[in-house]
Amino acid sequence: MRIAVTGASGFVGGAVCRALAAGGATVLAYGRRPAVDPAHVGGAPYRSWDITRGPLADAPAADAVVHCAGSVTDWGQAAALFAANLTGTRNVLASFPGARFVHVSTASVYDPFRPSVMVTEDEAPVRRYLNAYGASKAAAERAVLAAPGTIVLRPHAVYGPGDTTLLPRVLSAVRGPFLVAAGTGRQRISLTSIANLVQACVLAATGPVSSGVFNVADADPVTLDDALREILRERGVRARPVYAPAAAARPLAALAEGAFLLARRPEPPRLTRYAISHLAVERTLDISAAREVLGYEPLPTTFAGAAAW
């Protein structure tokens, strides 16, 4: 198969390129960076493309597209987030008409104002979101699902070798002997290892199923406290988690966000309402559809080897 991968210079896209190339596919790698190490994309030919600027006028034919590009930050201007996640997605769709389209979305399209308890795919998108990230990803999903031959994958909190988001955010919360978090620590969460997400992307791009929406997560949910303690242990960090009640943390996060916005600071505050919404209450995904329809066989959650990530 001839498969185009967007976001190939990033964490997820690069891993998808390497897996597809190792499986014998002809991979066409596209990313925002001017150049990448060929090993990062499995030796595939790489082309720089800013998807927010328009479709590729000379895009080659492809059997499938795995669309990993987009903004994954929960802090930023709405216009920039919608440009990356909605306009960019439309431009990729227009560049490869007729190809099977695999869209890597996010579990952030579920309702952020209530717990997600083994949510199924029909429970999103919703009408309200905490920030432009969730809203822009939901809008991108609607654009994708309006086209024929499209598959949407919804991972949650992707981690693993090369992680630039989840692990750095956890480690940044360490203050001396403590890792400060919200909630009780006993809330259950579904996490998605990069290996499991790549497996789902490959199945969606190369398998017999050509349409649908699928949650993608590790084999079973874990408790937040167990996950945080394993991360700290694997990284050799001498700290332990301590928890602030979510009801107290939310107004503090709102104040911090307001102060950062007034100061026009580009980086996010250490505590945001979005982060609290994903870690202070249950966020678990029902992955039955991916198992039964895609043939997805997820591995359990593990942070073994995280010292080298």
Disulfide bonds with the S-S distance in Angstrom:
none
